[in-house]
Each structure stands twice: as structure tokens, then as C-alpha cells.
Amino acid sequence: MKLTMIAAAAAAAAALAFASLPVSAEEAGEGSAPQCLGCHGPYEKVRELTKDWKDEFGDPVQPHQYMDAKAAKPHAARKIAPDCKMCHGTHPIPPTKGMTMKKPTLNSCYGCHHMENFQKCSSSGCHEKDPPRK
């Protein structure tokens, strides 16, 4: 009984500490970002760690891009961290010994970046204006 009370108190203390951790990037957008960044953040630190990251084709890209999915220009808007689950798998809290994580993907990015590159649409050849008709 005493051990159960100690475990419950420890869990409550951990939850309070977790809730007060800084996540930044405008306190992290929506979805899973606030929960993930409570341990893995702040978002600016995550961005710094992946500044030299390369995609599956070997091209340099910053995978931790600010994104406001509700904006006309989603990367030009205010600094919002996207939902981490868009690219990453989830794990139990606390992480379990010997757990394995699936490799993150950029598949959710390719919904908009359908040419599977991260050039601006105007320079990638996919959204150029048609020449004027004669």
C-alpha cells in the first residue's frame, strides 16, 4: 500500500513538472507538439540539432519547419511547431526499456511538396504560370 502511494505521488509530481516545461515556438502549435517538446524541446533546440539533416535522396533539408496549416502560405506565417506525429512515431511515457521507434518520414510534407523536393513552387517547375495564349 505504501509503495502504491509513493508511486502515485511520483507520477503526480512528474505530471506537474512535465506540464511546466517550456516548449517555445509560440508554445508549440497544435497536436502532439506540446507533449513531445516537454521532453525533447524546446523546438528551437530540435531545429538546431537537425540543421544539417538530409532527406532520403541526400538533399539537405530542415525537417523541423515552422508550419501553420491554416495559412495561405504555411511556412511564412507565425512560428508554430507542427504536430510531431505527422512524421514521428509515438512512444509510451515514460519510455520503456528496449523499445524501438519507427524511422521518421517526410511523407506528410510530400502532400504539398509533391515533387518530393523542397524548392519554392515557382522555381521547382510544378506551379509555373502557363504562357499566354495567342
C-alpha positions as MATLAB code, in Angstrom:
seq = 'MKLTMIAAAAAAAAALAFASLPVSAEEAGEGSAPQCLGCHGPYEKVRELTKDWKDEFGDPVQPHQYMDAKAAKPHAARKIAPDCKMCHGTHPIPPTKGMTMKKPTLNSCYGCHHMENFQKCSSSGCHEKDPPRK';
ca = [
       0.000    0.000    0.000;
       2.763    2.429    0.945;
       4.631    1.693   -2.313;
       1.457    2.407   -4.345;
       1.036    5.782   -2.632;
       4.684    6.632   -3.320;
       4.279    5.650   -6.987;
       1.101    7.751   -7.281;
       2.836   10.745   -5.695;
       5.813   10.352   -8.038;
       3.503   10.166  -11.063;
       1.656   13.305   -9.944;
       4.950   15.162   -9.418;
       6.174   14.098  -12.861;
       2.922   15.277  -14.465;
       3.221   18.681  -12.792;
       6.856   19.033  -13.831;
       6.032   17.936  -17.384;
       3.212   20.474  -17.648;
       5.523   23.342  -16.705;
       8.368   22.586  -19.150;
       8.994   25.235  -21.819;
       8.192   24.202  -25.376;
       8.596   27.555  -27.176;
       7.847   28.083  -30.900;
       4.808   30.066  -29.786;
       4.298   27.379  -27.154;
       4.164   24.784  -29.884;
       1.193   24.857  -32.220;
      -1.264   22.017  -32.086;
      -1.487   18.270  -31.685;
       1.323   16.357  -30.043;
       3.957   19.107  -30.118;
       3.454   20.386  -26.552;
       3.660   16.881  -25.116;
       6.690   15.870  -27.187;
       8.564   19.116  -26.660;
       8.080   18.835  -22.909;
      10.931   16.284  -23.006;
      12.505   16.717  -26.443;
      12.318   20.522  -26.712;
      12.337   23.367  -26.921;
      11.563   23.418  -30.632;
      14.457   25.743  -31.407;
      16.838   23.117  -29.937;
      15.285   20.411  -32.137;
      15.738   22.657  -35.189;
      19.395   23.266  -34.276;
      20.049   19.516  -33.935;
      18.653   18.851  -37.431;
      20.031   21.878  -39.290;
      22.360   19.666  -41.410;
      19.904   16.803  -41.899;
      19.475   15.219  -45.346;
      16.312   13.698  -46.809;
      16.101   10.175  -48.241;
      17.544   11.464  -51.532;
      20.591   13.017  -49.844;
      19.376   16.584  -50.263;
      19.805   18.969  -47.323;
      16.533   19.984  -45.703;
      15.426   21.303  -42.327;
      12.739   18.748  -41.394;
      11.599   20.729  -38.351;
       9.950   23.557  -40.241;
       7.522   26.010  -38.710;
       4.103   25.475  -40.230;
       0.664   26.982  -39.893;
      -1.549   24.599  -41.853;
      -4.400   27.123  -41.734;
      -2.413   29.866  -43.503;
      -2.311   30.558  -47.244;
       1.490   30.456  -47.065;
       2.001   27.845  -44.330;
       5.741   28.438  -43.798;
       5.595   32.247  -43.927;
       3.193   32.603  -41.026;
       3.974   32.879  -37.331;
       6.281   30.364  -35.679;
       4.174   27.267  -34.953;
       5.667   23.821  -34.399;
       3.804   21.180  -36.429;
       2.260   18.068  -34.924;
       5.207   15.732  -34.231;
       3.128   12.639  -35.044;
       2.964   13.755  -38.682;
       6.498   12.378  -39.133;
       7.454   10.562  -35.941;
       6.071    7.506  -34.204;
       4.958    7.738  -30.610;
       6.304    6.008  -27.527;
       4.964    5.320  -24.064;
       5.683    7.811  -21.289;
       7.993    7.044  -19.676;
       9.842    5.244  -22.497;
      10.137    1.522  -21.962;
      13.422   -0.356  -21.894;
      14.303   -1.895  -25.265;
      11.552   -0.075  -27.163;
      12.091    0.557  -30.853;
      10.924    3.577  -32.781;
       9.970    3.644  -36.429;
      12.131    5.841  -38.630;
      10.595    9.289  -39.198;
       9.419   10.081  -42.716;
       8.733   13.196  -44.746;
       5.603   11.671  -46.282;
       3.325   14.297  -44.749;
       5.485   17.028  -46.351;
       5.014   15.424  -49.753;
       1.293   16.184  -49.598;
       2.212   19.742  -50.617;
       5.788   19.211  -51.814;
       4.525   16.671  -54.342;
       7.686   16.844  -56.450;
       9.478   15.451  -53.356;
      11.820   18.402  -53.215;
      11.815   21.442  -51.013;
      12.284   24.177  -53.576;
       9.806   27.029  -53.822;
       6.933   26.142  -56.130;
       7.854   28.948  -58.523;
      11.363   27.541  -59.023;
      10.644   23.801  -58.962;
       8.718   23.721  -62.223;
       5.444   22.440  -60.832;
       3.434   25.655  -60.424;
       4.753   27.908  -63.158;
       2.204   30.046  -64.919;
       1.152   28.869  -68.334;
       2.429   31.019  -71.210;
      -0.168   33.472  -72.517;
      -2.436   32.033  -75.212;
      -2.298   33.638  -78.656;
];
